[in-house]
Amino acid sequence: MSNTDATPTEILCQAENHTVGDTRNPRVEIITSREVPLGGPRAMPVRRTLPQRQRSLIGAWCFVDHYGPDDVSVTGGMDVAPHPHTGLQTVSWLFTGEVEHRDSNGVHAMVLPGEMNLMTGGHGICHSEVSTPATSTLHGVQLWVALPASDRDAPRDFQHHVPEPTDLGGGTGKVFLGSLAGDTSPVHTFTPLLGVEIIVDPAATITLDVDPGFEHGVLVDTGEVALFDTVLQRAALGYVGTGVPRLTLTNRTGEPARLILLGGTPFGEEIVMWWNFVARSHDEIVAYRDAWQNESGRFGRVEGYVGDVARLPAPSLPNAQIRPRRNPPTVDPNC
């Protein structure tokens, strides 16, 4: 998915783990979403929780968009022309609808409910995303994973996985990345990660044994869910730091509640994000933008996309220049 902000801010992001305190009832940080438009003739709205001012990363998860359920006859659905990525992996996960994916590695695939598509664009890739004519309602999440410095030039790749439901005792889970409750995804990632869709039964409580070396985020899609004693409304993301060996989730409604659980080891590196690029410096961002505008072979070409424009032009660069440094750390206020 493209970050279609017309004037994207260059953001310096770094991991900031907080003190957990009582591991039986740790402090939960609530990250609220902000609405941004995404493509389409009438601009389908998406709710973005990462990156935000208060938190940039959860593990290597650096970008979380949540959208729908959207009536595509009203919003126009999703039509994102070919656009570039560097230094990241994209994770597409749908609840309802269909999206057609094409990329410069020659992959033509469908994004379908309950089936995960993971695209790697380390050195450079471009892709398009279009909701199909058969889609009346579009509803899902789009996630980005930052690649560590050792692998940030990884070659183009695409992986697909259809997880089976796992009984969580009071609910079910579909583990699309990492391991939970004895189920392990076969999909390769470059840092330890967890990604699960969870349905919590009406008025039920589930307790999940998790890796205490991970920090975790819970994004509520439907219903009202308490993470430990902290109530999360729809579209809110609840964050818990490392040192917590289990998570407790309670559905406070009489209907099933759905959420996305994300986790990972603290990233430990500073990254610079701008538009669709993850880099390590302002100068790299400039070079990536120039390469895209000049139709460099770094990104390749998408074949078969039919739309109003052949490719998304890069926005104008910001006037400010951010250079990462460790002492003292500098964090953009937009993180």
C-alpha positions as CSV (number, residue, x, y, z in Angstrom):
1,M,0.0,0.0,0.0
2,S,1.2,3.5,-0.8
3,N,1.4,6.3,1.7
4,T,-0.6,8.8,-0.4
5,D,-0.2,11.8,1.8
6,A,0.3,14.7,-0.6
7,T,3.0,16.3,1.6
8,P,4.5,13.5,3.6
9,T,6.7,14.4,6.5
10,E,10.2,13.0,6.8
11,I,10.2,11.1,10.1
12,L,13.0,9.9,12.2
13,C,11.8,6.8,14.0
14,Q,13.4,4.8,16.8
15,A,12.3,2.2,19.3
16,E,11.2,3.5,22.8
17,N,10.4,0.7,25.2
18,H,8.7,1.8,28.4
19,T,8.9,0.3,31.9
20,V,6.3,-2.4,32.3
21,G,6.0,-2.4,36.1
22,D,3.6,-5.2,37.3
23,T,3.8,-7.9,34.6
24,R,0.4,-9.3,35.8
25,N,-1.3,-5.9,35.0
26,P,1.3,-3.8,33.1
27,R,0.8,-0.3,31.9
28,V,-0.9,-0.1,28.5
29,E,-0.3,2.8,26.2
30,I,-3.2,3.7,24.0
31,I,-2.4,5.0,20.5
32,T,-5.3,6.5,18.7
33,S,-5.6,6.6,15.0
34,R,-5.7,9.5,12.6
35,E,-7.6,9.4,9.3
36,V,-5.8,9.8,6.0
37,P,-7.2,9.5,2.4
38,L,-6.1,6.6,0.2
39,G,-6.5,6.6,-3.6
40,G,-9.7,6.0,-5.5
41,P,-11.8,8.7,-7.2
42,R,-13.4,9.6,-3.9
43,A,-10.4,8.8,-1.7
44,M,-11.1,5.8,0.6
45,P,-10.3,6.8,4.2
46,V,-7.8,4.7,6.2
47,R,-7.1,5.0,10.0
48,R,-3.3,5.2,10.7
49,T,-1.9,4.3,14.1
50,L,1.8,3.9,13.3
51,P,3.9,5.9,13.0
52,Q,2.5,8.5,15.5
53,R,3.9,11.3,17.6
54,Q,4.0,9.1,20.7
55,R,5.4,5.9,19.2
56,S,7.2,5.0,16.0
57,L,7.7,1.3,16.1
58,I,6.4,-1.9,17.7
59,G,9.2,-4.4,17.1
60,A,10.0,-3.9,13.4
61,W,6.3,-2.9,12.6
62,C,6.6,0.7,11.4
63,F,3.3,1.4,9.6
64,V,-0.2,0.3,10.5
65,D,-3.2,1.2,8.4
66,H,-6.7,0.0,9.2
67,Y,-9.6,0.5,6.7
68,G,-13.3,-0.3,6.3
69,P,-15.7,-1.7,6.2
70,D,-16.1,0.7,3.2
71,D,-18.9,0.6,0.7
72,V,-16.8,0.9,-2.5
73,S,-19.8,2.3,-4.4
74,V,-19.4,5.4,-2.1
75,T,-15.6,5.5,-1.5
76,G,-14.5,4.3,-4.9
77,G,-12.6,1.5,-3.4
78,M,-8.8,1.0,-3.7
79,D,-7.0,2.0,-6.9
80,V,-3.3,2.7,-6.1
81,A,-1.1,3.0,-9.3
82,P,2.4,1.5,-9.3
83,H,4.5,3.1,-6.6
84,P,7.9,2.2,-5.1
85,H,9.2,0.8,-1.8
86,T,12.6,0.4,-0.2
87,G,13.9,-1.1,3.0
88,L,10.7,-2.8,4.1
89,Q,8.2,-5.7,3.8
90,T,4.5,-5.1,3.2
91,V,1.9,-7.3,4.9
92,S,-1.6,-7.3,3.4
93,W,-4.5,-8.9,5.4
94,L,-8.2,-8.6,4.5
95,F,-11.3,-9.2,6.4
96,T,-13.7,-8.7,3.4
97,G,-13.2,-7.9,-0.2
98,E,-10.6,-8.6,-2.8
99,V,-7.5,-6.7,-4.0
100,E,-5.5,-7.4,-7.1
101,H,-1.7,-7.2,-6.6
102,R,0.9,-6.7,-9.3
103,D,4.6,-6.1,-8.7
104,S,7.8,-5.6,-10.6
105,N,9.0,-9.0,-9.6
106,G,6.4,-10.4,-12.1
107,V,3.9,-11.4,-9.3
108,H,0.2,-11.2,-10.1
109,A,-1.8,-12.3,-7.1
110,M,-5.0,-11.7,-5.3
111,V,-5.3,-10.5,-1.7
112,L,-8.2,-12.5,-0.2
113,P,-9.8,-12.6,3.3
114,G,-7.8,-14.7,5.7
115,E,-4.8,-15.1,3.3
116,M,-1.6,-13.2,3.9
117,N,0.5,-11.7,1.2
118,L,4.0,-10.5,2.2
119,M,6.1,-8.5,-0.3
120,T,9.8,-7.8,0.3
121,G,11.1,-4.5,-1.3
122,G,14.5,-4.1,0.2
123,H,16.7,-2.8,-2.6
124,G,13.7,-1.6,-4.4
125,I,10.3,-2.8,-5.8
126,C,7.1,-1.2,-7.1
127,H,3.6,-2.6,-7.1
128,S,-0.1,-1.7,-7.7
129,E,-3.2,-2.5,-5.7
130,V,-6.7,-2.4,-7.0
131,S,-9.9,-3.7,-5.4
132,T,-11.8,-6.0,-7.8
133,P,-15.2,-5.3,-9.5
134,A,-16.6,-8.2,-7.4
135,T,-15.8,-6.2,-4.2
136,S,-18.7,-4.4,-2.6
137,T,-17.1,-3.9,0.8
138,L,-13.4,-3.5,1.5
139,H,-12.1,-4.1,5.0
140,G,-8.7,-4.9,6.3
141,V,-5.2,-3.8,7.4
142,Q,-2.0,-2.9,5.6
143,L,1.2,-3.2,7.6
144,W,4.9,-2.4,6.9
145,V,7.9,-4.0,8.5
146,A,11.2,-2.2,8.6
147,L,14.2,-4.3,7.5
148,P,17.3,-4.3,9.7
149,A,20.5,-2.7,8.3
150,S,22.0,-6.1,7.5
151,D,19.1,-7.0,5.2
152,R,17.7,-3.7,4.0
153,D,18.9,-4.3,0.4
154,A,17.2,-7.7,0.3
155,P,16.1,-8.7,-3.2
156,R,12.4,-8.6,-4.3
157,D,10.3,-11.4,-3.0
158,F,6.7,-12.4,-2.4
159,Q,5.3,-15.0,0.0
160,H,1.7,-16.2,0.5
161,H,0.3,-18.0,3.5
162,V,-3.2,-19.2,4.5
163,P,-3.2,-19.9,8.3
164,E,-5.6,-22.4,9.8
165,P,-7.7,-21.3,12.9
166,T,-6.1,-22.1,16.2
167,D,-8.1,-22.6,19.4
168,L,-7.2,-20.0,22.0
169,G,-9.6,-21.0,24.7
170,G,-12.4,-18.4,24.5
171,G,-11.5,-17.5,20.9
172,T,-9.6,-18.4,17.8
173,G,-6.5,-17.1,16.1
174,K,-4.9,-17.1,12.7
175,V,-1.2,-16.8,13.0
176,F,0.1,-15.2,9.8
177,L,3.6,-14.4,11.1
178,G,5.6,-15.9,14.0
179,S,4.4,-18.3,16.6
180,L,1.5,-18.4,19.1
181,A,-0.4,-21.2,20.9
182,G,1.6,-23.9,19.3
183,D,1.0,-22.6,15.7
184,T,3.9,-21.3,13.6
185,S,3.8,-19.5,10.3
186,P,6.3,-20.7,7.7
187,V,6.7,-17.2,6.3
188,H,10.3,-15.8,6.5
189,T,10.9,-12.4,8.2
190,F,14.2,-10.7,8.9
191,T,13.6,-9.9,12.6
192,P,11.5,-11.9,15.1
193,L,7.8,-10.9,14.6
194,L,4.3,-11.9,15.5
195,G,1.2,-11.2,13.5
196,V,-2.2,-12.8,14.4
197,E,-5.9,-12.2,13.7
198,I,-7.8,-13.0,16.8
199,I,-11.6,-13.4,17.3
200,V,-12.6,-13.2,21.0
201,D,-15.9,-14.9,21.8
202,P,-18.7,-12.8,23.3
203,A,-18.0,-11.8,26.9
204,A,-15.0,-14.2,26.9
205,T,-11.5,-13.7,28.3
206,I,-8.4,-15.3,26.8
207,T,-4.9,-15.5,28.1
208,L,-2.0,-15.8,25.7
209,D,1.5,-16.9,26.5
210,V,3.8,-14.7,24.6
211,D,7.6,-14.1,24.3
212,P,8.6,-11.7,27.1
213,G,11.4,-10.4,24.8
214,F,8.7,-9.0,22.5
215,E,6.8,-5.7,22.7
216,H,3.2,-6.1,21.6
217,G,0.4,-4.0,20.1
218,V,-3.3,-4.9,20.0
219,L,-5.4,-3.2,17.2
220,V,-9.1,-3.5,17.7
221,D,-11.1,-4.0,14.5
222,T,-14.6,-4.7,15.9
223,G,-16.1,-4.6,19.4
224,E,-14.6,-3.3,22.6
225,V,-11.7,-5.2,24.1
226,A,-9.8,-4.9,27.4
227,L,-6.1,-5.5,27.3
228,F,-5.5,-6.4,30.9
229,D,-7.6,-3.6,32.6
230,T,-7.3,-1.1,29.8
231,V,-10.3,-0.8,27.5
232,L,-9.6,-0.3,23.8
233,Q,-12.2,1.0,21.5
234,R,-12.5,0.2,17.8
235,A,-9.4,1.4,15.8
236,A,-7.3,2.0,18.9
237,L,-3.9,0.3,19.3
238,G,-2.9,-0.8,22.8
239,Y,0.9,-1.1,23.4
240,V,2.7,-3.2,26.0
241,G,6.5,-3.2,26.4
242,T,8.9,-6.1,26.9
243,G,9.0,-8.2,30.0
244,V,5.4,-9.4,29.8
245,P,5.1,-13.2,29.6
246,R,1.3,-13.3,28.9
247,L,-1.5,-11.1,27.6
248,T,-5.0,-11.0,28.8
249,L,-7.8,-10.0,26.4
250,T,-11.5,-9.6,27.4
251,N,-14.4,-9.0,25.1
252,R,-16.6,-6.6,26.8
253,T,-19.5,-7.0,24.4
254,G,-22.1,-9.6,23.6
255,E,-20.8,-10.1,20.0
256,P,-17.6,-11.6,18.8
257,A,-14.7,-9.0,18.8
258,R,-11.9,-9.0,16.3
259,L,-8.4,-7.7,16.7
260,I,-4.9,-7.9,15.2
261,L,-2.1,-8.8,17.6
262,L,1.4,-7.5,16.5
263,G,4.7,-8.1,18.3
264,G,8.4,-8.2,17.9
265,T,11.7,-7.7,19.5
266,P,12.6,-3.9,19.9
267,F,14.0,-2.9,16.6
268,G,17.1,-1.1,18.1
269,E,17.9,0.9,15.0
270,E,16.9,4.4,13.8
271,I,15.2,4.7,10.5
272,V,14.1,7.6,8.3
273,M,10.7,7.2,6.7
274,W,9.3,9.4,3.9
275,W,6.5,8.6,1.5
276,N,7.0,4.9,0.7
277,F,10.7,4.7,1.5
278,V,12.4,3.4,4.6
279,A,16.0,4.6,4.8
280,R,18.8,5.6,7.2
281,S,19.4,9.2,6.1
282,H,17.9,12.2,4.3
283,D,20.4,11.7,1.5
284,E,19.2,8.2,0.9
285,I,15.6,9.4,0.7
286,V,16.7,12.0,-1.9
287,A,18.5,9.3,-3.9
288,Y,15.5,6.9,-3.8
289,R,13.1,9.6,-4.9
290,D,15.4,10.6,-7.8
291,A,15.7,7.0,-8.8
292,W,11.9,6.6,-8.9
293,Q,11.3,9.9,-10.8
294,N,13.9,8.9,-13.4
295,E,12.4,5.4,-13.8
296,S,15.6,3.7,-12.6
297,G,16.0,0.0,-12.9
298,R,16.2,-0.1,-9.0
299,F,12.4,-0.4,-8.9
300,G,11.6,-2.2,-12.2
301,R,8.1,-2.0,-13.8
302,V,4.7,-3.3,-13.1
303,E,3.1,-5.0,-16.1
304,G,-0.7,-5.2,-16.6
305,Y,-1.9,-2.3,-14.5
306,V,-4.7,-0.3,-16.1
307,G,-5.5,3.1,-14.5
308,D,-5.7,6.8,-15.0
309,V,-1.9,7.2,-14.4
310,A,0.8,4.8,-15.3
311,R,2.7,5.4,-12.0
312,L,2.4,7.6,-8.9
313,P,4.8,10.5,-9.0
314,A,6.8,11.2,-5.9
315,P,5.7,14.2,-3.8
316,S,8.0,17.2,-3.4
317,L,10.8,16.7,-0.8
318,P,10.5,18.5,2.5
319,N,12.7,21.5,3.1
320,A,14.0,20.1,6.4
321,Q,16.8,17.6,6.6
322,I,16.9,14.9,9.3
323,R,20.2,13.1,10.0
324,P,20.0,10.2,12.5
325,R,22.4,10.3,15.4
326,R,22.6,8.5,18.7
327,N,23.8,11.0,21.3
328,P,21.5,12.6,22.0
329,P,18.7,10.8,20.0
330,T,16.6,13.0,17.8
331,V,13.0,12.1,17.3
332,D,10.7,13.9,14.8
333,P,7.6,15.2,16.6
334,N,5.4,13.4,14.0
335,C,6.5,10.0,15.4
